[in-house]
Amino acid sequence: MKIALFGYGKMGQMIEQIALNRGHEIVAKIDENTENIDFGVMDVAIDFSMPSAAFNNITTCINNNVAVISGTTGWLDHYEDAVSLCKDKKGAFIYASNFSLGVNIFFELNNYLAKMMQNIPEYKAELEEIHHTQKLDAPSGTAITLAEGVIANSNYKEWKLDSASAETLKITSKRIGKVPGTHTVSYDSVVDSIQIKHTAHNREGFALGAVTAAEWIIGKTGVFSMRDVLNLG
């Protein structure tokens, strides 16, 4: 498989090493400009770029008939536009706020727990995410996905950063040292607390998941998620 990397920071470099170890070829490493690129040599593009560049990278790939995997967060105001373009062009596209196997299992647990807690008003839900100080967006894309899962399966109507109400789910974001990513969903009452938590020990799981998604999407058409890749239901 011939892979192009959009964004060649720490994650791009890790993806490159994993892809090479799995027998794939890296045909392009693109950090900024998407002009004068030979899209004809690519089977799939993996985008871990900047939030300001992600939408352009994704749409350019789709317009050039290249399947694209994106793990960049902070651009999701344009997500539906990317989905519409992919469908119009009969392209192939996967966005995930987090590609690790463990996190995607955590998403499923989060949805299930939210359903269980929906009709128990004594418990109030809250999310906390902790990342390294170089992470630019807050809250994290993973935290937003978790919040959306709670909202879809409960009586909460929205999420807000550092703000809570009866219908508003609070997300707290912290930036500490070199933390790869820790996400905690809590349900607190006056008598006890229930928590589910995912702690990443390093970033290799994110990179491996992205390469796995790239392998999976070859030959497919449509907009997919990691639930499809991992056959989680």
Number of C-alpha atoms within 10 A of each C-alpha: 16 15 26 23 26 28 22 19 14 11 19 21 15 16 26 24 15 17 23 13 10 13 10 16 16 18 17 18 17 16 17 13 11 15 7 6 10 11 19 9 13 21 21 26 27 28 28 26 24 19 15 12 19 23 22 14 24 27 19 16 25 23 16 15 19 24 27 31 28 25 21 24 24 18 15 16 8 11 13 10 13 19 20 12 16 24 16 12 15 16 21 24 29 23 24 22 23 25 25 21 17 15 21 21 15 17 22 16 15 23 19 14 20 21 18 12 18 16 11 10 11 11 18 20 25 22 26 20 24 24 22 15 13 11 16 14 12 19 23 24 20 21 25 19 16 25 25 18 20 29 21 15 17 19 18 19 13 16 21 15 15 14 12 16 12 11 13 18 24 20 25 18 19 16 16 14 11 13 19 18 20 18 23 19 23 17 18 15 14 8 7 8 12 12 14 14 15 16 15 17 11 11 16 16 17 23 24 21 22 28 21 19 26 24 17 13 22 15 9 13 15 16 19 18 17 22 15 14 18 15 8 10 6
